[in-house]
Amino acid sequence: MKLKIIVLIIPILLLFIGCEENEHEPISKSSLIPPKVENLAFTPINGGVDITYDLPAGKDLLYVKAVYTNSAGNLAEVKTSIFNNNIQILGFGDTNEKTIKVYTVTRSEVASEPVVFTVSPLTPPVFAIQQTIDIVADFGGAKFTWENDLNAPISVELLAEDQYGDLVKVRTEYTSLKTNKVSLRGYASVPTKFAAVIRDRYDNYSDTIYPSTPDKLLTPLFEELLDKSKMLRRPLQNDDNWANWGGSIENLLDNDFTNYAHTQAGNVPRPSIMTIDLGSLVTLSRFKLYQRSLNEQNFAFTHGNPKRYDVYGSKEVPGEDGNLEDWILLKECLSVKPSGLPLGQKTDEDIASFLSGDEFTFDDPVEIRYFRLAVHETWDGSGYINLSELSFWGSISN
């Protein structure tokens, strides 16, 4: 009996050993060199090249590859299956001439003779974006703006002077948006160093980018965070009731991001308005509106959160009727979802924007005491409106 069992086990073991030995061998064992691609053409693009070709006749081809030296000086390759007739190479960090070799490869991993060509890529996205970046003084810091017409995924390192006078990385923005505007805040109104460095996914870096001032320094515009304890609700006749579902306007002025203001559900005529007494005459530099709610990210860019709204101001209340035509229009505001994805879909960049709040700067600040928010549209089109917090910055009048 034992002999029979051993006899049965040996063939099974041999079968497994045979399978293991052949597991990684090519499907075909032909050593014939395949023909080259035909009618190859190429187009330089920003930081790379687009390659097209015709495949030669032959049933044994598995893929086509392009071999080149990357920006780090290492040999690299890009592969594509025989169901495509194009290859795109990206990631070059300069416009120097590159040598590209294109091969066909069989199922036996036998490569053809290469089709060789040289190409000079167009300006890499990092350096194209570098030409557009602008760094200017802003309230409490510096404002960085740039254009990314190629929608290239990049990171922008925002640098500022530390207590020792050295430039250090303060924040990194990851984005592929076409138009970008970011500010660093919290700096005294004294000459300060600011700069930026752009990087792409291929580790190509821009030069360090400075403001265009003669000394490369900026003096932040003075502002301070206004004291919310001095602010009060100031209802007018055409204001909505924001105290539904456990909400209140006072909840917007308590630095507690877990509560909210909430209007009644239903088809309420727009705009839905609230009025706030800031407590003193101030020249507003900017404000932030925080959507409901920071501890419930599923509400981001939906659930009655404001999308399109206007803000108004006045030194005095023009009339108890609240007619907006009697107020100064300070800003027409549009909440922006960075990804532009449909309702209910969000990216990490969307969540980061949601958590930081919708910030709006006043280009031509005016002195006011009373602030009005008039919401025209919500993110999900609902008949109610909710938001979590309002914060204001500016200078208090003496």
C-alpha positions, 0 to 999 in steps of 0.5 A: 500500500505504501508503495502505491501511495509513493508511486502516485505522489511522484508523478504529481510532484513532477507535475508541479515542479514542471509547472513551476519551472515553466511558469515564467517562460515565454509562451512562444520560444521562437528566436526569430527577430521581428520586423520593425515598426513602419511609418514612424512619426513623432510630435514634440510636446511639453516635456515629451513626445508623441509617437505614432507608427504602423505595426508590421505584419506578424502574429507573434508580436506582443508589444512595442517599447520606446527606450530613452534616457530620462532627465535623471540620466537613467535608461527608461522605457515605455511599453504599449500593447499591439492594440495601440499604434502610439506611445507617449513619453513624458517627464523630460525636464529640458528641451535638449535633443533626445534620442529615442529607440522604438522596438517591436517585441515578440511573445518570446521577448525577442526585440526587433532592430530599433527605429531611432530618431532624435527630438527636442521636447517643448518647454516642460510644464514646470518651466511653462508654469514658472513663467506665469507665476506672480507673487505680490503683497496680500493682507497679512502675507503674500498672494501667489497666482499662476496659470497651468494651461496644460492642467499638468499635475504639479506641486507648488512649494510656498516659501517664507522667511522664518524667525532667523531670516531663512526661507523655509517651506510653509505649505505645499499646494498639489493641483492640476487646475488651470488657474490658481490663487493661494495666499500665505497669511499671518505675517507682520506688516514688515518687509519679508522674504517670500518665494515658490518652487514648482515640482512635477511628478517626474521630480523636475523642479523649477528655479526658486521664484521670487517677487518681482520687487527690486529687493525680492521682498514684500511688505504684507498689508496690515489686517487682523482677525476680527473679534467675533464676541463683539458681533451680533445678529441684526435682523431686517425685514427681508432677512430669512429665519436662520434658526431652524433645525437647531441652527442660529446666526450666533452659531456662525460667530462662535468658532465652533465648526460642529454647529450651524445656521439653517433656514427652513426647508421649502421653496424659499424665494432667493436670495436668502439673506442674513445681516450681522453687526460687526461691532465696530467700523472696520475696513474688511480685507477678506472673509471666509465662509465655512460650509456645513460641517467640518466633522461631516465631510460627506456634506462637502459641496452638497447638502444645502451649502452655499454655492453662489452668493453676494455680500453687502456692507454699510456703515449704517443700516439704510432702512429696516426693509433691508432693500439690497439696492441701498447697500454697497455690493462688496463681492459676488462670490462663487464657491469652487469645487477644485475637481469639478466632479459631479455632485457626490463625487469628491477628491482629496483636493476637494476635501482640502478646499472644503476644510480650509473654507471658501475665502474671498478677498476684497480688492477695493476694501471699504469701511463698513459696520454691517455685513449682509450675506445673500445666498442665491444658489446652493450646491445641491439645489435644495430649498434650505441653506446651511453653513457652519461658520463665518470669519472676518479679517480687516482693520478696525477704524480708530 
